[in-house]
């Protein structure tokens, strides 16, 4: 006996729930939204004050009213902060600091990511002797507070003639970025099937050709994450720039503190706010542009590409 | 085509010796299958042949070259992996040409080889696709193609069919066999699937705990296993094992089962001498016992079957014989009574006898 194929038809249904369960607005959901809105306000309020203050003329600021909207909008504080505000005797605004930061940032980000990716690749695919020990030592480096290294580094750089040069700064950023970058890439490469590496070796790949032709193109999500981390980290750095850069190579953050440091006379709050926003703009833009990638990269690292 | 010779190979992970003093000669154009359960060292051996693993001692020769210290790409091998290991974000064509480009081969030659491999493996319509857009069978064909374009003298397969579903596995198995006939290259194929081993191989090396237990033709492996491990590992369902004792008779010998019944061993070829009253195990494959008597059947035993499994072309009966689990394969047109004692007939010439250490008698 065989039964004919079943036809689609409705059968009578009983009382009670049927189909998809309705999603109500419960107290838990209200609580979550309340929390999210409050924390968003908490973090946005200072930004609001900064922006509003930076476009007010000084007369309006003197009246108080921290939260009031400006009655006359002026971009003069921005122009002043960028190109003519004085830090000590130097009245070129914050722009030299910006360019110094860019000069420090670009080679530091590039080198630290490259070295980190290469180290991570070597540690996860090539049978490096004592690889685990090396990795543990590197991780230890990531957890030691770097203030400990400052004085020895000052001595080393001055002995080698690197002190007060941009090279000292770049080198410091590359070395201090290495543990985290290596960790990031090692874990990412640990998720790549070892067979892929073996196949590339059978196909004639050497250490560098496998890295450049196979692994690096596969690491784009992780590269994006690394760029975000390093750009924000190095741009926001203060203590390294202050210690090793010397007067000529002050990054923007150092210049900003000098600018806003109280001097005699009236404090130009609007100029200070404008300079602060400009300094914070780079990491902010990086997050806004690549936040999506950032999440994706972290997820890709977790699940494997 | 090259022969492969492994001499006194030893591989250690830390203090653990995975392979010890392993010797293996693979002839030119031979299809050799390394068969064994997981952890038996078969993949380790294959990786060592490919040069992807450090060896502790011994030599590996491919053709007349000692390649023990050579890089993988210098060995004239191609390798196919279980996980396909296709380069992601590269088209099929780029996957095939990846290695050739790295070696700096002229473009025209690369194109010629890629199109040749694509033609052999029927990959032409897929050349511009990404690996993610391919089915499992297609991916594995690309992986084979990547080994083909290298013009490898020796092709190594590391469980290439294990990730495929049953139907594709059968298809690709036939395709690999056809490829071997066509190319005539030496192939070494690692698997834990005995059907793959028996169907593909010229010779099978059954491995267990890092030691090659038996190296012989599939027929020999199946019919005359050298020990209980090989007998039990090859064949599905497993060979039936009946414990008992050997009894010397005037002219020949007989085997006394635990239950007391005796089987005349006339016709069984002993490979070495035995003692009277020696404990032994009789191994019978399910199809070596039948319900109907025919001319070559020399012994009759009694079994009780409790379960019947229709497999399509044949039927498996499961039950007990002399207190041991026992299975019989009968053709599906036969009927068997379930739950009652039933006589079964065996051809003792096809059976296997093992001593207490598990070695063939």
Interface residues (C-beta under 8 A of the other chain):
Chain A: X127 X193 X195 X196 X198 X199 X200 X201 X202 X203 X204 X205 X209 X213 X214 X217 X218 X305
Chain B: X47 X50 X51 X52 X54 X71 X72 X73 X77 X78 X79 X81 X82 X83 X84 X85 X87 X88 X89 X98 X99 X102 X103 X143 X146 X147 X150 X158
